[in-house]
Amino acid sequence: MNDLFFYGTLRHLPLLQLVLGRPLSRLTLSEAKLKDHAVYSVRGEAFPMIQPERGGVADGLLVQGLEPEDFRRLIFYEGGFDYDLQLQPVELPDGSVVEVCVFFPEPDLWSPGELWSLQDWADAWADLTLTAAQEVMGYYGKADAVKIARSFPSIRTRAWAKLGARKRGTGDARDPKKDVIVHEHTHAYIDYFGMQEVQLQHRRNDGTMGSVLNRNGLMQGSAVVVLPYDPGRDAVLLVEQFRTPVFLIEDPEPWMWEPVAGMIDPGETPQQAARREAMEEAQISLKSLEFAGEAYSSSGSSTEYVYLYVGLADLEKTIDDGGLASEGEDIRTKIIPYAQFMDQVDGHGFKDLPLLSLAHWLARNRDRLRGA
């Protein structure tokens, strides 16, 4: 059996070609229908599910002429989403029926939403899905589908950040397509973070191409950092949590006092993420957000891009049960009068760089915020 019926996102031909890793010209593609089934969106997700439904019809794409390597790549990609292959009869436009393989999710794995539309999905999510699939397939042959499934939320977060990065420019006339030569690009490691290695040359200031450099980057999504400030009480709120990298470097104080912070989820704006994280970590509702800048947090080692805010709020209480249990967070908060806060900043009492950046921004803008 070398034929497959696709009812979901793999009907989008650019995605199918990316997953297969080869042009589609040697395959036979036909519209087809799987009767007594229907395709629904998955609640809270950007992909669909199929389920039996008497009288329903699932529109799809029949792909014929697949090779064993195509199946291995498809099973790797779909296996990360907990799908299994099943034989089903599908009907072609001429009325003939053929038995082909179909990817089905595990029973009761997801909850169905509304009937799914390929066009609506493509308008909203195709670019993100293609970008995420590039990373997923970069680990083909290097990681198993179980690890990809565990890492997929982070992969999508990084994909959302990459879409934002492509629009980020300040007017530099140099063109990476002409002024950077990539000799080898490797997806080296995948888990919550990813690690990519590259051998490249870039054009030097004198106009010549430099020597081949071996470099790597910690692949992360974009993040928001927000310092809650109460102008009436003239006080800030900080959160404390255990930070594993600080522990791994053998710092004796891996519990860090920081602003509220978190990754920007796919489909979110930085402002939406800031408000969500303030509620999740500190259980506070922000009245308004003051933009305090945006930048790469450590451009020599990481892709993380950070959006900085001061969030105006009524700071009335502290908590010791903040964060999401599903993410292993154990967060407490404290409220500090502004003068005491700045004394600690000046006395080098904090070790979080975004916190120091926001403290200095607040010092320059405090009178305006209090006047407002």
N, C-alpha and C positions, 0 to 999 in steps of 0.2 A: 504494500500500500504506500504510494508516494504522492497522495493528494490530501489537501487540507482545506477545511472550510473555516473562514475567519468571519466572525460576527461583530468584532469590537475594534479596538484601536489599530490592529494590524491590517484593517481594510484601508488605512491611510498609507498609500503606496510609498512615500518617502520613509516612513517608519519601517515598513516591511523590508524595503531594500537595505536600510541601515542594519537591521537585525540579521538579515541573510548575508550581508557583507559582499554582495555581488549584484550586478544589474539584473533587472527582472525580465530582460528581453528574451531569455531562453526558456521562460516559463509561460504556461497558458493560464490566463486570468479570465474568469467568467463570473457574471452575476449569478447568484443562486439563492434559494430559500430553504430554510429548515422549518418545516411545519410543526404545529403543536408545541412551539417554543416561543419565547419572547425575550428581548434584550432590555434590561433596565440599568439605569445608573446605580452605582453603589453609593449608599449614603456616606457622606463625608470623604469620598474619594473622587479621583478624576478619571476613572476607568469604569467600564460596564461589566455586567454579569449576565449570564444566560440561565434561564430556568424553564422547565417544562410548563406549558400553559395550553390547555385544551382550546383549540380554535385559533391560537396565536400563530404568527408567522415571524420568523427571525430573518431579516434580510442580511445577505453576506456576500463574501467573495470566495469563490472556489479557485484554488491555486493548484495546478497540475504540473507534474514534471519535476517535483522536488527531489533533491539528491540526499543521500545519508547525512552529509555534512550540514545541509540545510535543516534537517530535522534536529540534529544535535544543537545547532545554534538556537533554533526556535524553542526547544525543550529547556535550554539554559535560560533563555529570556522569560518564557512563560512559567518555568519552574519556580522562579523567584516570586511568583504571584500565587503559588499553591494551586496550580491547575493540573488536571489529568487529561489524557487523551481518551476519547470514546468514539466508537464507530456509530455513525448516524446516516440515514438516507436524506440526501438533499435533492431538491428539484431544480433543474436547469430551465432557462427561458423557453426551450423547445418542448418542455413537458416531460422530458426524460428524467429518470431518477438514478442517482449513483450513490454508492455507499462510500463515505469518506470519514476521515478522522476530524474530531472537533475538540478543542480545549474546553473542559468544563471545570468550574471551581468546585472545591470540596463542599458537600452539602452543609447548609447553615453557617458557612464561613462569613458571609456578609449579609447585610440587610438591603433589600432592593429599594430604590427610590422611584423616580419617574421613568417612563419609557425613554430610552436612550436615543439620541440623534447623533449620527456621525458628524454632520455639518456643525451642529452646536458645539460638540466636543472640539472639533478642529479649530473653530473660531476662538475658543477660550484656552485650550490646553495643548494644541499640537506642538507649538514651539517648545514648551516646557518638556513635553514627553520626549520629543526628539533629542533634546539636549541631555536629559537624564539617560536615555537609551544609549547615547554615545559613551557615557561612563560605564553603564552596565556592561555593554559589549566589549569595552576595553579590558574587562576582567575575564572574558571568555578564555577558558583554558588555564586560568590562574586561581580562580575561586569557585566554590560550588554555589549552587542556586540557593541553598539554605542561608549562606552568609550574605548573599545579595539581598535576599528577602529581609533579613534583619537590618541591613544597612540602607534599604531603599528609601525610608523617610529622609535620611540625611542626604542621599543622592539627589532627591527631588529638591531639597533645600539648597544644595549647591547649584543645581540646574537653574533655579530661580535667581540665585545670585549672579550666575554667569550671564543670564539674559539682561540683567541690570548693568553688568560691567560692560557689555557690548555697546551700550549707549553712553558710556562715560568718557567724555573727552574735554580737553581744555584748550585745544587749538594747536597742538604739536603737529608740525608739518610732516614729520617722518611717518613712513608707512610700514608697519610690521610685515606686510605681505612682500615688500621689496627689501626691507632692511634687516630682516631676521631670517636666517636659514636654519630649519630644523632637520637634523640628521637622524635623530631617533627620539621617539616619544613613548614612554612606557608607563602603564598603570601598575605601580609597584605594590600597593597595599590598600586594602579596603576594610573598614570597620565603621565606627561612628564618624571618623575622619577618613579621608583618602590621602594617599601619597603618590605623587607622580614624579617621574624622573625624565629629564630631557637632555639631549646633547645638541647644542645650537651654537650658531655664530650670530653676532649682531654688528651692525655698522658702527664703527668708531667715530669719534668727533672729527678725525682728520679725513673722513670719507671712505676709508678702507674697511674691509671686513676683518673683524678680529679673529683670534684663534678659536677653535672649538672648545666650548665650555661644557662641563658636566655639572648640572644643577638639579635640584629637586625642590618641590613645593608641597607644603601641607595644604590640602584642598579643603576649604571650609565655605560655609554660606556667609551671607551678610547678617549683621547683628545690629541691635539697637541697645543703647545705653541711656538710661534716663535717671536723673537725680531729682527726686521729689523735693520740692521746696514750698514752704508755707510762708508767704510774704507777711501775713498778719502776725504770726508767732515768731517770725524771723528764725526759722529752724529748717533743717534738712533731715531727711530720713535715709538711713543706710541699711543694707541687708548683709547678713553674714552667712557664709556657707563654706563647706570644705571644698578645697580645690586640689584635685589629684596631681596636676603638673607641679604645683608648688610643693607638694609632698615628695614627688619623685626627684626634685632637685635637692632634697634634704633640707629645705627651709624648716626650722623648728616650729613655725607658726603657719600651718597650711589652712587654718580657718581665716578667711579673708573678709574684711569689711569693704563693701563695694556699693556702687549704685545698683539699681535694678537693671538687669540686662538679660538678653536672650536672642535667639536666632529668629530671623524673619521667615515665617512659613510661606510656602508657595501660594501665590495669589494675594498675599498681604502687602500693604504699604508699610513703610517704617513707622508711620504714626499709629496705625492699627496695632502693630506689634508692640509698640511702646505701651499703649493703654492695656493690652492684654497681659503683658508681662508684669505691669504694676499691680494688676489685680491678682495674678497667680502668685507672685512672690511676696507681695506686701499687703495684699487685700485692701488696696486703696484705689479710689476712682480719681483720675486726673481731670481737673477742670479745663486745662489748656496745656499746650506744649510750646515751649520756646526752643527753636532750632539753634543748636550750638556748634554745628559743623559736621563734616563727614570726611573720612579718610581711611586708607588702609592702616590696619593696626600694627603690622610688622611686615612691610613689603619685601624684605629680604628672605623671608621664610614662609609666609602664610598668605593665602588669598583672601583672608577675612577683611571685609569692608564694614566699617562701623559708622552708624548714624548716632549723633550725640544730641540729647535733649535735656533741658530742665523742665520738669513737669510741675505745674502749680496745683496744689492740693491742700485740703484741710488735714493737717497731721495731728490727729487726736489720740491715737492708740498705737501700741506696738504689739507684735505677735511673736510666737515661737513655733508656729506650725505652718509656715509659708512654703510655697512650692508645690510641685506635683509629685505625688507618691509614685506615679507611673514612671517618672524620670529619676527616681531616687533622690529627690531634693529634700533637704532638711534645713529650712531657712528661718532665721529669727531677724527681727528688725530693732532698730533703736532710733530715737529722735534726738538730735543734737542741736543746741542753739548755735546760730551762725558764728558767733565770736569764738566759741569753744571749737567748732569745726575748723575754722581757719587757723586757730592756734595749733591744732593737730596737723593740719596740712603743712604749715610753716615749720613745725617741729619734726617733720618726716615720720609722722605716726601712721601713715597709710602706704600700702605697697601696690595699689592698683592704679595704673597709668590713666585710664579713662576717668577715674574719680578725680585725679589731680587736674586733668584738663577741664572738667566741668566745674571744679572749685574755682579755678582762675577765671572761667567765663562768668560764673555767678558773681565773683568779686567785682567784675567790670560792669555788670548789669543789675546789681542788687538794688541800687537806688531807683532805677526805672521800674523794676518789678514791684517794689514796695509802694511807689507812687501810684502805680496802676491799681 
